[in-house]
Amino acid sequence: MFKRTLVASCLALATLGAATACSSSGSSTSTDANGHAVPTVRLMVGGIDKQIYLPYQLAQNLGFYKKYGVNVVLSTEQDGGVGAEDAMASGQVDMSGAWYNHTIDFQMKGKAVEDIIQLSGAPGERVMCANGTNVHSAADFKGKVIGVTDIGSGTDTLIKFLAAQKGLKTSDFSRLGVGAGSTVVAALQNHKAACAITTQPTVAALEKKGIAYSAIDLATTSGATAALGGMWPAASVLARTDWVNSHKDAAQKVVDALVATMHWINTHTATDIANNLPSSFVSNALVTKDDYITALTQDKGQFLPDGLMPAGGPKTSLATEELAGNANSSADLSTTFTNDFVIAANKLEGFTTTTTPAGPNG
């Protein structure tokens, strides 16, 4: 995911309806109208207006954080600064809305970070290729420039993995950081890149403008399984293990709210979801609301209905990291995620779970 600044994201909080300003200090606690303690948790998302990350804001708009007794201050990455996962790891925020694979990356660097709820079983990305490039698989990347969100990002890892599966080395093609949204459109339209990996609603905008087509589907669990060899856990909530251990009540409340959100997503239409998101997310210079709903209907299958880390998901992610050269077999997957909070959240509301949960070895 591309890098953004914390300061700019805090300035944007008013548009997200946040009631508390950002701070570099630790979490705080306030009281509600009944005198009950309400913890404040700061959560930065790796692009809060992307469809792959919609549950975090949706939970806010549906009133679920408040319902479950936690004040969540949402912020988003901004171009040119720190990424959500790095802001979390350094203590600038308490949690990050980011991909699970970062927990493996952090472990390789000696940092303990864990995934406490899994929101999706697929990256939610598509490799979009400019018309006329004749790219239909990663084997066709050879000699071409492929756009990624940023060099070293999760999308960069995915592109390297897809290429390696087809026998290509990183020296066989070029990778270019093209960001997201309008900058992806410009890169493909101006032939700066032959292909770019991106998400909805940018995918819909590219298709509507007739600029590019979807060459590789990583947007749904079925597409990810076909391309990556299994479910690939992406959007999640990551936090430092020491923070989780010292803030278990706050962590549980955040998970309670997001589990309720995932069940809501599973039982509502794309139109219902769009109607409960900020208007700027679903209708802007790139996409109309109708296009947004069409795109979400197409790719809604990436979201898991119950928040559980799916069986095999961590192993698939580790295989990706290994082939991309970011990790090795010494990784201990058992410390990179927990289903404990999610199991408790589903039990709290009596929800029936359908995802087969991953065991300690992934």
For each residue, the residues with C-beta under 8 A, 3 or more apart:
1: 46 47 77 83 84 85 98 99 149 150 153 154 155
2: 47 77 79 83 149 150 153 177 179 180
3: 77 79 80 81 82 83 150
4: 8 9 47 76 77 78 79 80 81 82 83 84
5: 8 9 77 78 79 80 81 82
6: 9 10 22 44 75 78 81 82 87 92 93
7: 10 11 78 81
8: 4 5 11 12 78 81
9: 4 5 6 12 13 22 44 75 76 77 78
10: 6 7 13 21 22 75
11: 7 8 14
12: 8 9 15 16 75 76 78
13: 9 10 16 18 21 22 73 74 75
14: 11 17 18
15: 12 278 280
16: 12 13 48 57 60 74 75 76 278
17: 14 60 61
18: 13 14 21 73 74 75
19: 71 73
20: 40 71 73
21: 10 13 18 73
22: 6 9 10 13 42 73 75 93
23: 42
24: 91 92
25: 28
26: 91
27: 39 40 41 42 94 247 250
28: 25 39 40
29: 37 38 39 40
30: 37 38 40 71
31: 35 36 37 38
32: 35 36 38 69
33:
34:
35: 31 32
36: 31 32 69
37: 29 30 31
38: 29 30 31 32 69 70 71
39: 27 28 29 69 70 71 247 249 250 253
40: 20 27 28 29 30 70 71 72 73
41: 27 70 71 72 73 94 95 247 250 253 254
42: 22 23 27 72 73 75 93 94 95
43: 56 72 73 74 75 93 94 95 96 97 237 254
44: 6 9 74 75 76 77 84 87 88 92 93 95 96 97
45: 48 53 56 57 74 75 76 77 84 96 97 98
46: 1 50 53 76 77 83 84 85 96 97 98 99
47: 1 2 4 50 52 53 76 77 180 199
48: 16 45 53 56 57 74 75 76 97
49: 53 76 278 280 281
50: 46 47 53 54 124 180 199 200
51: 54 124 199 200 201 292 295 296 299
52: 47 120 123 124 125 199 200 234 235 302
53: 45 46 47 48 49 50 56 57 97 235
54: 50 51 57 58 273 277 281
55: 58 59 119 235 258 261 262 265 303
56: 43 45 48 53 59 60 74 97 258
57: 16 45 48 53 54 60 61 74 277 278 281
58: 54 55 61 62 261 264 265 273 276 277
59: 55 56 62 64 65 72 257 258 260 261
60: 16 17 56 57 63 64 65 72 74
61: 17 57 58 276 277 278
62: 58 59 261 264 276
63: 60 66 67
64: 59 60 67 68 257 258 260 261 264
65: 59 60 68 70 71 72 253 254 257
66: 63 69 70 71
67: 63 64 257 260
68: 64 65 253 254 256 257 260
69: 32 36 38 39 66 253
70: 38 39 40 41 65 66 250 253 254 257
71: 19 20 30 38 39 40 41 65 66
72: 40 41 42 43 59 60 65 254 257
73: 13 18 19 20 21 22 40 41 42 43
74: 13 16 18 43 44 45 48 56 57 60
75: 6 9 10 12 13 16 18 22 42 43 44 45 48 93
76: 4 9 12 16 44 45 46 47 48 49 84
77: 1 2 3 4 5 9 44 45 46 47 81 82 83 84
78: 4 5 6 7 8 9 12 81
79: 2 3 4 5 179
80: 3 4 5
81: 3 4 5 6 7 8 77 78
82: 3 4 5 6 77 86 87 90 92
83: 1 2 3 4 46 77 86 87 98 153
84: 1 4 44 45 46 76 77 87 88 93 96 97 98
85: 1 46 88 89 96 98 99 102 106 113 238
86: 82 83 89 90
87: 6 44 82 83 84 90 92 93 96
88: 44 84 85 91 92 93 94 95 96 98 113 238 239 240
89: 85 86 106 111 113 240
90: 82 86 87
91: 24 26 88 240
92: 6 24 44 82 87 88
93: 6 22 42 43 44 75 84 87 88 96
94: 27 41 42 43 88 239 243 247 250
95: 41 42 43 44 88 237 238 239 254
96: 43 44 45 46 84 85 87 88 93 102 237 238 239
97: 43 44 45 46 48 53 56 84 235 236 237 238
98: 1 45 46 83 84 85 88 102 154 235 236 238
99: 1 46 85 102 123 154 233 234 235 236
100: 103 104 115 118 233 234 236 238 309 313 314 317 336 337
101: 104 105 154 157 233 317 320 321
102: 85 96 98 99 105 106 113 154 238
103: 100 106 107 113 114 115 238 336 337
104: 100 101 107 108 317 318 321 326 327 331 333 336
105: 101 102 108 109 321 326 327
106: 85 89 102 103 109 111 112 113
107: 103 104 110 111 112 113 327 331 332 335 336
108: 104 105 326 327 328 331
109: 105 106
110: 107
111: 89 106 107 240
112: 106 107 240 241 242 335
113: 85 88 89 102 103 106 107 238 239 240 241 336
114: 103 238 239 240 241 244 335 336 337 338
115: 100 103 118 233 236 237 238 309 336 337 338
116: 236 237 238 239 244 251 254 255 337 338 341 342
117: 236 237 254 255 258 259 307 341 342 345
118: 100 115 121 233 235 236 304 307 308 309 310 313 337 342
119: 55 234 235 236 237 258 262 303 304 307
120: 52 123 124 233 234 235 236 302 303 304
121: 118 221 224 231 232 233 234 302 304 310 313 355
122: 218 219 220 221 223 224 231 232 234 301 302
123: 52 99 120 154 155 158 218 219 224 232 234 302
124: 50 51 52 120 199 200 218 219 234 235 299 302
125: 52 155 158 197 198 199 218 219
126: 197 198 199 203 214 215 216 217 218 219
127: 135 138 146 159 162 195 196 197 214 215 216 218
128: 184 188 195 196 197 198 202 203 206 212 213 214 215
129: 133 135 188 194 195 212 213 215
130: 133 188 189 191 193 194 195 211 212
131: 210 211 212 213
132:
133: 129 130 140 144 194 195
134: 140
135: 127 129 140 141 144 194 195 215
136: 140 215
137: 140 166 215 216
138: 127 141 159 162 163 165 166 168 216
139: 142 166 167 168
140: 133 134 135 136 137 144 215
141: 135 138 144 146 159 162 163 166 168 172 173 195
142: 139 168 172 173
143: 172 173
144: 133 135 140 141 173 174 193 194 195
145: 173 174 175 176 192 193 194
146: 127 141 159 173 174 175 176 193 194 195 196 197
147: 175 176 177 178 184 187 188 192 193 195 196 197 198
148: 151 153 155 156 159 175 176 177 178 196 197
149: 1 2 153 154 155 156 177 178 179 180 197 198
150: 1 2 3 153 155 156 177 179
151: 148 156 175 177
152: 156
153: 1 2 83 148 149 150 156 157 177
154: 1 98 99 101 102 123 149 157 158 234
155: 1 123 125 148 149 150 158 159 197 198
156: 148 149 150 151 152 153 159 160 175
157: 101 153 154 160 161 320 321 324 326
158: 123 125 154 155 161 162 197 218 228 320
159: 127 138 141 146 148 155 156 162 163 175 197
160: 156 157 163 164 170 175 323 324 325
161: 157 158 164 165 228 320 323 324
162: 127 138 141 158 159 165 166 216 227
163: 138 141 159 160 166 168 169 170 172 173
164: 160 161 167 168 169 323 324
165: 138 161 162 323
166: 137 138 139 141 162 163
167: 139 164
168: 138 139 141 142 163 164 172 173
169: 163 164 172
170: 160 163 173 175
171:
172: 141 142 143 163 168 169
173: 141 142 143 144 145 146 163 168 170
174: 144 145 146
175: 145 146 147 148 151 156 159 160 170
176: 145 146 147 148 187 192 193
177: 2 147 148 149 150 151 153
178: 147 148 149 183 184 187 192 193 196
179: 2 79 149 150 183 184
180: 2 47 50 149 183 184 198 199 202
181: 184 185 202 286
182: 185 186 285 286
183: 178 179 180 186 187
184: 128 147 178 179 180 181 187 188 196 198 202 206
185: 181 182 188 189 202 205 206 209 211 286
186: 182 183 189 190 192
187: 147 176 178 183 184 190 192 193 196
188: 128 129 130 147 184 185 191 192 193 195 196 206 211 212
189: 130 185 186 209 211
190: 186 187
191: 130 188 194
192: 145 147 176 178 186 187 188
193: 130 144 145 146 147 176 178 187 188 196
194: 129 130 133 135 144 145 146 191
195: 127 128 129 130 133 135 141 144 146 147 188 212 215
196: 127 128 146 147 148 178 184 187 188 193 212
197: 125 126 127 128 146 147 148 149 155 158 159 218
198: 125 126 128 147 149 155 180 184 202 203 206
199: 47 50 51 52 124 125 126 180 202 203 219
200: 50 51 52 124 203 204 219 292 295 296 298 299
201: 51 204 205 282 286 287 291 292 295
202: 128 180 181 184 185 198 199 205 206 286
203: 126 128 198 199 200 206 207 214 219 295
204: 200 201 207 208 287 291 292 294 295
205: 185 201 202 208 209 286 287 291
206: 128 184 185 188 198 202 203 209 211 212
207: 203 204 210 211 212 213 214
208: 204 205 287 291
209: 185 189 205 206
210: 131 207
211: 130 131 185 188 189 206 207
212: 128 129 130 131 188 195 196 206 207
213: 128 129 131 207
214: 126 127 128 203 207 217
215: 126 127 128 129 135 136 137 140 195
216: 126 127 137 138 162 223 227
217: 126 214 220 223 224 226 227
218: 122 123 124 125 126 127 158 197 223 224 227 228 232
219: 122 123 124 125 126 199 200 203 223 224 298 299 302
220: 122 217 223 224 299 301 302
221: 121 122 224 225 231 301 302
222: 225 226 301
223: 122 216 217 218 219 220 226 227
224: 121 122 123 217 218 219 220 221 227 228 230 231 232 302
225: 221 222 228 229 230 231
226: 217 222 223
227: 162 216 217 218 223 224
228: 158 161 218 224 225 232 316 320
229: 225 316 319
230: 224 225 312 313 315 316
231: 121 122 221 224 225 310 312 313 316
232: 121 122 123 218 224 228 313 316 317 320
233: 99 100 101 115 118 120 121 236 309 310 313 314 316 317 337
234: 52 99 100 119 120 121 122 123 124 154 302
235: 52 53 55 97 98 99 118 119 120 124
236: 97 98 99 100 115 116 117 118 119 120 233
237: 43 95 96 97 115 116 117 119 254 255 258
238: 85 88 95 96 97 98 100 102 103 113 114 115 116
239: 88 94 95 96 113 114 116 243 244 251
240: 88 89 91 111 112 113 114 243 244
241: 112 113 114 244 245 335
242: 112 245 246
243: 94 239 240 246 247
244: 114 116 239 240 241 247 248 251
245: 241 242 248
246: 242 243
247: 27 39 41 94 243 244 250 251
248: 244 245 251 252
249: 39 252 253
250: 27 39 41 70 94 247 253 254
251: 116 239 244 247 248 254 255 341
252: 248 249 255 256 341 344 345
253: 39 41 65 68 69 70 249 250 256 257
254: 41 43 65 68 70 72 95 116 117 237 250 251 257 258
255: 116 117 237 251 252 258 259 307 341 342 344 345
256: 68 252 253 259 260 344 345 348
257: 59 64 65 67 68 70 72 253 254 260 261
258: 55 56 59 64 117 119 237 254 255 261 262 307 345
259: 117 255 256 262 263 306 307 342 345 346 349 351
260: 59 64 67 68 256 257 263 264 345 349
261: 55 58 59 62 64 257 258 264 265
262: 55 119 258 259 265 266 303 304 305 306 307
263: 259 260 266 267 305 306 349 351
264: 58 62 64 260 261 267 268
265: 55 58 261 262 268 273 300 303 305
266: 262 263 303 305
267: 263 264
268: 264 265 272 273
269: 272 273 297
270: 273 274 293 294 296 297 300
271: 274 275 293
272: 268 269 275 276
273: 54 58 265 268 269 270 276 277 296 300
274: 270 271 277 282 289 292 293 296
275: 271 272
276: 58 61 62 272 273
277: 54 57 58 61 273 274 281 282
278: 15 16 49 57 61 281 282
279: 282 283
280: 15 49 283 284
281: 49 54 57 277 278 284 292
282: 201 274 277 278 279 287 289 292 293
283: 279 280 287 288 289 292
284: 280 281 287
285: 182
286: 181 182 185 201 202 205
287: 201 204 205 208 282 283 284 291 292 295
288: 283 291 292
289: 274 282 283 292 293
290: 293 294
291: 201 204 205 208 287 288 294 295
292: 51 200 201 204 274 281 282 283 287 288 289 295 296
293: 270 271 274 282 289 290 296 297
294: 204 270 290 291 297 298
295: 51 200 201 203 204 287 291 292 298 299
296: 51 200 270 273 274 292 293 299 300
297: 269 270 293 294 300
298: 200 219 294 295
299: 51 124 200 219 220 295 296 302
300: 265 270 273 296 297 303
301: 122 220 221 222
302: 52 120 121 122 123 124 219 220 221 224 234 299
303: 55 119 120 262 265 266 300
304: 118 119 120 121 262 307 308 310 355
305: 262 263 265 266 353 354 355
306: 259 262 263 342 346 351 353 354 355
307: 117 118 119 255 258 259 262 304 342 345 346
308: 118 304 339 342 343 353 355 356 357 358
309: 100 115 118 233 313 314 337 339 342 357 358
310: 118 121 231 233 304 313 355 356 357 358
311: 356 357 358 359
312: 230 231 315 316 358 362
313: 100 118 121 230 231 232 233 309 310 316 317 358 362
314: 100 233 309 317 318 333 336 337 358 362
315: 230 312 318 319 333 361 362
316: 228 229 230 231 232 233 312 313 319 320
317: 100 101 104 232 233 313 314 320 321
318: 104 314 315 321 322 327 331 333 362
319: 229 315 316 322 323
320: 101 157 158 161 228 232 316 317 323 324
321: 101 104 105 157 317 318 324 326 327 331
322: 318 319 325 326 327 328 329
323: 160 161 164 165 319 320
324: 157 160 161 164 320 321
325: 160 322
326: 104 105 108 157 321 322
327: 104 105 107 108 318 321 322 331
328: 108 322 331
329: 322
330:
331: 104 107 108 318 321 327 328 336
332: 107 335 336
333: 104 314 315 318 336 337 360 361 362
334: 360 361 362
335: 107 112 114 241 332
336: 100 103 104 107 113 114 115 314 331 332 333
337: 100 103 114 115 116 118 233 309 314 333 358
338: 114 115 116 341
339: 308 309 342 343 357 358
340: 343 344
341: 116 117 251 252 255 338 344 345
342: 116 117 118 255 259 306 307 308 309 339 345 346
343: 308 339 340 346 347 357
344: 252 255 256 340 341 347 348
345: 117 252 255 256 258 259 260 307 341 342 348 349 351
346: 259 306 307 342 343 349 351 352 353
347: 343 344 350 351
348: 256 344 345
349: 259 260 263 345 346
350: 347
351: 259 263 306 345 346 347
352: 346
353: 305 306 308 346 357
354: 305 306
355: 121 304 305 306 308 310
356: 308 310 311
357: 308 309 310 311 339 343 353
358: 308 309 310 311 312 313 314 337 339 362
359: 311 362
360: 333 334
361: 315 333 334
362: 312 313 314 315 318 333 334 358 359
